[in-house]
Structure formats: C-alpha cells, structure tokens
Amino acid sequence: MMKLYYRAGACSMATHIVLNELGAAFDLERVDTQAGVTESGTDYKTINSRGYVPALILNNGETLTENAAILQYLFDEYFGDKVDVTILRRARLQEALSFLSSELHAAFRPLFAKRSIPESELQHANTILRKRVGHFEDMIADGREFVLGTAYTPVDAYAFVILNWTTVLDFPLDDWPKVKAFYERVKARPATQKALAQEGLS
C-alpha cells in the first residue's frame, strides 16, 4: 500500500488530492517539518533526507520525492485510461508542472516570510505574485475547464493547492476571474473536499 508523508495545506496536498481522485489505497502520516519528525515519532530525514514534503512510498516499497516528480509518476501510472496520454500531452503536463513549481509556487515564498523581509521587498514580491497569477490566467484563458483542456489531471490538483494559499495570505483572486472560477471548480470536487477535511482544513 502506498503511504504519503504530508504537511497540512502544503504542496503535498496535491498528491493527497490525486490519490483521492484515483480511489487509491494509501496511508497518511503527517510531518512536522520544523521539528523533523513524523506524527509517529520517526526521524523524517530517514524517509526524505532533504526534510520537506511530500514523500510517497510506492507499492513496491520505493520512496519518491519532489512534488512534480510524484505528480508526473501518478499521471503516467494511473491516468492512461482517463486521458489520451500522447507524447505531446505528457510534455504539456511537464510544461505546466514546471511553471507551477518554479514560478507560481516560488512566488508565494517571500509572502509566507513577510515578517522577516523589508516592506520594499514585500511589495516587490506582491508584484511578482500578481504577474504569475496573471500568467496562469493566460494559460486557461481559452475557456478550458482544466489546465490541459477538458480532462482533469494532477496539474489541476497542484494548481488548486497553490491558489489555496491565497486564502491564508488574504490575496483575493477577484482580478483574475478565470483563475478564481478554476479554483472554485477544483475545490468543489469530492476528492479535494475529502483531502481538505483529512488535513483539517475545512
């Protein structure tokens, strides 16, 4: 059985949502990444030496880390009967995961550390975040239901989790109506609601 090591509300929730979408059998164990221990008292660095989430123990016992890699694995392993997994579609998934990880996700980091950075840097970080959310709006501007079109994929779960951080930071999405509609659409899915409840966020 697979096992997901997670921190509530962190990017690991994307894997949590996707596993729910798949109806997969898996265990959950919460991680205190600051203390470096899991809820059962295990030294988390024995699971992921870098100390952050997610880490997914696969059915064969191997451990996979890094959010984009895990989501790509789940797409390749389980979504073949749900979407047309062509070489180009797989590349589009990688394209979207790369943008979400290196641009949109990264743009939030300074705002989570806002108490420790000067006001001028905070304003700059806010400007960058607005630009990145605008880029995501452009990605779905043609009215598509999900990032890759009409079919739900792991990219949508990751995008939702990142956008969900706007609720913590009081960063309303009203200026990006397509992004806001996408967020609400993915949030309403039963698998997302289940993950939010399981992580104590609903």
N, C-alpha and C positions, 0 to 999 in steps of 0.2 A: 504494500500500500504506500502511496506517496505521502510525504509529510512536508508541510510548508512552515517555515520559520518566518514570522512576520512581526511587524510593529504596527499598532493600530493607526490607520489612516495614512501610513507611509506608502511608497510606491509598491511595496509588496502586496498591497490590496488588489493591484491589477491581476496578479496571479491568482489570488483568492477568488476574485470575481469570475475569472475564466474557468477555474476548476468547478465552481458552482454551475456555470453555464453548461459545462460538459457533463454534469451529473457524476463527476468522478468521485471515487472513494479516496479520501485523504484525511490525514490528521493535521491538526493545527497546534503550533506551540509558539506562544508569544515570547518576544525577546526584549529585554531591557538593554538597548544598545549602549547606553551610557555606562551602565554597570558591567556590561559584557557577559551577562548570564541569561539563560532562558528561564521560563517560569518553573521548570522542574529543577533548577539549580545547576544546570550544565554550563560549563565554560563555553560560551558561544564560539570562541575562536577555534575550538576543536572541530567546529562544523564549517565555519567560514572564517579563515584566518584574517580577512580584512575587517571583520567585525560588524558589517552592516547587512541589512536585509534587502532582498529576500534570499533565502536559500531553499531549494526544493530537493528533497530526497526522492529520487525516481523509483519506479517499481523494481528496477534491477539493483537498487542499493547505492547507485552513484549519486553524488551531490552536484547539482547545477546551481551556479550563482550568476549574478548580474541580470537585472530585470529584463533588458532587451533580449538576452540570450534565452532566458526561460520562456518568454512570450513567443519567440520565434520557434522554439522547440515544440511548444504546445500547438502552435499553428501547424507545423509540419506533421506532427504526430497524430493530431486529432481532428483537424478541420477539413481534411480531404473530402469527406462526404457532405460537407456543409457549404463549401465554396469551390469554385474552379481554380485549383492551385496550379496555375501555369508558372513558368519561369518568370514572366513579367509580373504576375500578381505577387509572387514571393519577393521580387525586387521592390515592388511598391510597398509591401509590408515593411521591408528593411528601411526603405526611404522614410516612411512615416515614423517608425521606431527611432531612427537616428535623429530626426527633427525633435521628436518629443523628449528624448533623453538629453541631447546636447544643447538644445535651445530653450524649449518651453520649460522643462523640468529645472534646468540650470538657472533660468531667470527668476525662479522663486527663492533660491537660496539666500541671497542678500536680505530679502524681506523677512525671512524667518530669523535672521540675525540682526534685526533692525535696532535692537537696544545697544549694540556694540559698534555701530558704524555711524559716521557723521551724517548730519542732515543732508548735506550736498550729495553724498554717495547714495543715500536713501532715495532722494529724488531721481537721481540718475537710474537707479535700479528700477524704480517705478516706471520710468520712461521706457526702459528696455523691455520690461514685462508687457506693457501695453503694446509695444511693437510686435512681440512674439505672439500674443493673443490675436493680434491683427493678422499675422501670418497664418495662424490656424484657421481664422475666419476665411481667409482666401482659399485654404485647402478644401473647404466644404461649401464654397460659395455657389457652386452649381446646383445646389438644392439636394445634394445626395443625403441619404438618410444616415449613413455611416462613413467613416473616413475613406474606405476603399470602395464605396458605392452603396449597393443595396444590401450587402451581406455583412452581418456582424462578425468582427474578428478580434483577436486580442489587442489590437491597436486601440480599439474603442474603449476597452476597459482601462488601459493606461491613460488615455486622454481624459477620461472621466476622473480618475484619481487625482491627476494633476490639477484639473479645473476645480475639483472639490476643495482644494486648498484655498481657493478664493473666499470661501465661506469663513475660514479661520482668520484670514487677513483682512476681512472687510473690504474686499476688492470686487465690487459688483460687476457683472458681465453685461449690463444693460447697453453698453456702447457697441456690443457685438451680438446682434440678435440671433444670428445663425449659430454661433458658439453657445449662447445661452439655451437655445432650443435643443441643440445636440446634447448638452449637459443634462437637461431635464429628461430627455428621451432615454438616455442610457441609465440615468438614476432610477427611472421608473421600472426598469427591467427586474423581474423577480430575483435573478442571480445577484444583481447589485444590491438590492434591498436586503437580501439574506446576508451578504458579506458585511454590509454596514451594521446590521444587527449583531452578527457574530463578533465583530470587533468593538462593539459597544458604542457605535457612532450614530445610532438612530433612536 
